[in-house]
Amino acid sequence: MKLKLALLALATTATSAFAQTKWDLPAAYPATNFHTENLQQFASDVDKATGGKLKIQVHANASLFKAPEIKRAVQGGQAQIGEILLVNYENENPLFGLDGVPFLATGYADSMKLYRAQRPALEKLLAGQNMRLLFTVAWPPQGIYANKQLNSVADMKGLKWRAYSPATAKIAELVGAQPVQIQAAELGQAMATGVIDSYMSSGSTGYDSKTYEHIKNWHNTQAWLPKNAVIVNNAAFNALDKATQDAVVKAAADAETRGWKLSEEKNTWYIDQLKAKGMNIVQPTPQLMGDLKKVGDVMLNDWLGKAGADGKAVVDNFRK
């Protein structure tokens, strides 16, 4: 009897020692997108560092939750961790939308500088919503896809414009285009059926969605670099032991460094692929750039008006 009890206790201890935690990570983009590949590497690094104690399952292409639902899912604990596009949530709080203001930060160095200025405010904001910011990765610089060459903002009037965020909807309003809300997973169908004939995004999105099959011009405006953020539910994170928490934080830091580097490397590759598929890569006219920068100035002033003292402090810190 004593032997049986001892064996039972040993088995219980062994089971406890190898207790496995499983997290679901919903993501909005295809499995082949560099963001998703980076998430898979992050999950693999966590698995390896924790000896299999924490398993993270990446659900690509909005297969678990649609893009606009992911933040709420993590906040409410339906998913323990998730990847969101920060600018999607600008209507909730202006701080989420700062990297969607056109021509505030136009290259990778400036975009990283903006992120460093923005991160403390984002961490505070997410903490108040029962979440923790693990890492971000920038998308490549944004350009304009359109079926005609645009020489000025006047040429954008009447375009059926995909709006995926408050900022892109605002651009449509300011230039006289017709905004249509379309998420990344629905983009191909929207172009094929003529629901949209233009949008603003990176070479990455154009390649992933096979935009070259429907739209033939991409204007390389380098307008802004929106960021994806990986967020985790505080209760889920706090339930981990210290060693596992440390492993997640370390893997997140590695994923951030790797992801930003990958984004910059892939930017040129995506543009080359679009060219090879028949896309006309257009260097924008001085008139178009000048017009768009005026749009950016209007949007920054609008943003500062909504963001108040906290927002102004972030922009001032960025501009130092």
N, C-alpha and C positions, 0 to 999 in steps of 0.2 A: 504493500500500500504506500509506504514512504517513498519507494522507488518510483511508483506511478506519479505521485505528487511532485516529486523532484523533476521527473521528465516533463510533466505538464507545465511546471514553472519555467523550465528551460525553454520549452517551445513558445510560451507566452512572451518571454524575454526576447527570443530570437525574432518573433513576429513584430514585436514593438520596435526592435532595433532596425528592422528593415521596412517599417511602415512607409508606404509610399503616398505622397500627395500628388494629386493631378489637377492641373490648371488648364482651362480652355482660353485660348487667345484668338478672338475673332479679328480678322483683318479684311479690308475692303478690296484689295487688289489681287491680280492673278498670281498663281504660285510661281510663275516665271519672272515676275517683276522683281527688281533688285531689292526693294523694301522687304518683300515677303521672303526672299532668299536670305536676307540679313536676319529676319525674325527666326527662320529655321535654324540658322547658325547659333543665334542667341539661345534658343531652346536646347540645342545640342550641347552647347557649352555649360548650361545650367545642369543638364542631366549628368554630364561628365564630372563637373565640379562637386556635385552632391552625391555622387556614387549611386545615382538612380533614385534618390529620395524624393526629388521634385521633378515631375514629368510635365512639360508644357506642350499641349497639342495646338498647333497653329491651324486655324480654319480660314483658308484663303478665299478671295473672290466673293466676299459678303455671303458666304454659305451658311454661317451660323446666325449672324445679325447683319442687317443692311447697314451701310456706312453711317447714316444719321442716328442709328440705334445703339451703336457700340459704346459710346460714353455712358449713356444711361444704364446699359447692361452691367458695366464695370462698377459704376457708382452704387447700383442696387444689389450687387453680388450675384447677378445671374451669370456673369463671367468674372473670373478672378483677375484677369489681365486683358488688355486690348490695345489695338493700335488705332489712333484717330488722326484725322487731318484737323489741325488746330483751328484753321480759319473757318471751318464749318460751324463753329460755336460762337462766332462774334456777336450774334444777337443776344446770346446769353450773358456774355461779358466781353467788352471791347478788347481786353488784354489777349483774348484768344486770337484776335484778328490782326494783330500788329504786323505780322509778316506777310499779310495779304495787301498791304498798302503799296500801290505801285510806285516804284522808283525810290523807295526809302532805303532799301538794301538790295543791290542789284547783282552782286557777285558773291562767291563763296566766302571770301574773307569778311566782307561786310555782313553777310548773313550770319556767320558765326559770332561776330561782334554783337549783332542785334540779339542773338539768342542768349549770349552771356549777360546782356543787360536785362533781358526779359525773364530769364529763368527764375530768379528769386520771387518775382511777382506771380509767376505761374505756379510755383511750388506752394506759395501761400494760398492762392486761389483754389487749387486742387485739394489741399489739405482740409480746407473748409467744406469740401464736398466728399470727404471720406476716401480720398484717393492720394496716390503718391506718383510723382513724375519720375519715371526710370530713365528714359533717354529720348532724344529726338534725332531725326535724320531729315535733312533738307531734300526737297525735290530739285531737279535741275531747273535752271531759269525758265520763266514762262514766256511763251511767244503766242502769236495769234494765228490760228488756222482759219482759212477762209477760201472760198472758191474763186474769189477774184483778188487781184493785187490791190492792196490798200495804200493809197498815197497820202491820205490825211484822215483824220477822225470823221470828216464829212462822209467819206466812203463807207463808214460803218453803219450809217443810218439805215434802219430797216432790216439788218441782218437778223436771222433767227439764231440767237446766241445762247449757247449752253451756259447756264449759271449753276455752279456747284457750291457756291458759298455766298454769304452776304456781299463780300467785296466784288465778286464777278457779276452779281446782280446789279450792284451800284454802278459798275462800269457801263453796263448795258443802258441803264437809266441816263447816265451822263452823255453817252454818245448817240442815243436815239435808236439803239438796237432793241430787239424783242427778247427779253430773257425767258428761258425755258429751263426749269429745274430738272437736271439729268445727273444721276450718279454714275461713277466710272463703269460699274458693271452693266449699265444700260446704254452706254454711249454708242456702241456699234449699231444697235438696232435703231436708235434715234437718228443716226446719220443715214442709214439705209432706207428709212421710211420718210426722210425729208422733214422730220420734226425740227431738226436744227441744220444749219449750213455753216456754222462758225462757232469757235470757242477759243478760250485762252488757256493754254496749259503747256506742259513741257514736251520735249521730244519723246520722253519715256511714255507718256500717255498716248501720244500719237502712234507710236510703234505698237504698244500693247493692244490698242483698240483697232489697229489696221485702218487708221484714219485715211491713209494714202489711197485706199480703195474708193473713197467718197469725196474727199477734199484735197485739193492739189497744191495749195500754197501754205507755207508756214513762215510767218514774219518773225525774225529772230530779235524780238524787242528787249529780251533780258529784263523783264519788268519787275519780277520779284521771285523769291525762292520760298514757297510755303513749306512748312515743316509737318511731317508726321510725328506724333508723340506716342510713346508706349507708356500707358498708365496702369497702375495696379490698385486693386481695392485694399484699403488700409487694413481691414479685418483679416483678409487673406494673407497679407504680408506679415502682419503682427503674429499670426498663428504659427509662422515658421520659427524654428529654432535659430539662434544667433548665427551659427555657422552657415545655415542655408540662406538666411537673409544676406549675409556677406557675399555668398557665392552669386546670388541674384544681382546685387549691386555691382560686383566686379564684372560679371558677364554683360551687364547693361552698359557700363562704361566702355568696355571693349566694342560692343555693338555700335555705340555712338561714334567712336573714332573710325571704325571700319565702314560704317554706313555713309558718313560724310565723304570719306575718301572715295568710296565706290560711286557715290552720286556724281562726283566731279569727273571721275574717269569715264563713267557711262554716258555723261552728257554728250561728249564728242562722238561716241560710238552710236548713240541713238540718232543723232543728226545724220551721220554717215549712212545708217540703215534707211532712214527716211528718203535720203537722196537716191539710194540704190533701188528703192521701191517706186521711184518716179515723183517724189514730192519735190516741188520747187522751193528751195530755201531762199527766202527773200531778205536781203538786208534793208531794213526800213528806211524810208526817206527822212531827211531832216525835218520835213513838215510833219510827218506822222509822229516822229519821236517828240517833237516840240509840243504837239497837240496832246499826246498821251501824258507827258510830264505835267501839263496843266491839269489834266484829270487827276493825276497823282497828288498834286498840291491841294486840290479841292477835297480829295478823300482823306489826306492827312489832317487837314484842318477840321474836317468833320469828325474824324476819329478822336483827335485831341479834345474836342468839345464833349464827346461822350465819355471818354476815359478819365477825365478829371485829373486831379493832382497825381494819382498813382501812375497814370499813363504818361503824363508829362515828364515825371521823374525818370521813367524808363527811356523815353526818347532823348531826354537831356543826357542821360548816362551813356547812351549809344553814340551820341554826337560829340562826346568829349574827345 
